[in-house]
Amino acid sequence: MLNTLLRSTAIIKKLGFENRTVFYTHFKKKFGVTPNQYRLLSKSKNK
């Protein structure tokens, strides 16, 4: 997700999730933050 120009909806479909809510739930359970928060945190770490 960090190194792609794909929109989150395209990524979600490629990964086989039913919808955004299901993906966000799984993502937050695994990483402790939402995908958007993950991207923001990663960008701030790479500065």
N, C-alpha and C positions, 0 to 999 in steps of 0.2 A: 504494500500500500504506500510505502514511502517513496518508492522510485518509479512511479507510474503516472501517466497523464490520464488514465482511465478514471471516469467518475465512479463514485462509490457504488451506484446502482449496477454498473457494468461488472464491477468486481464481485458484488454479491451474487449476481446471476451466474457468473463464471464458476464460483465456488459451490453453486448448487443450493443455496439457501432459498427458502420460499419467499421471503420478503425482508425488508430492511430491519423490521423489529426483531425478527428471529436472529438475524445476523448480529445486530447490536447486543442482544442479550448474551449470545455465546461469546462474542468478543470481549465484552465487559467482564464476564465471568472468568475468562482466561487471563486477561491482562490487567483487570482492575480499573480500567478507564474506557471511555467510548473511543471509537476509531478517530474521531475528530480531535479529542484530547491527546490521543497517542501521537498523531501527526504533529500537533503543536509542541508537545514535549520533545519529540525527536528533533524538530527544527531548532528549538532553543538549545538543545545539547550539542548540535553540530555547528554552532556559531563560534 
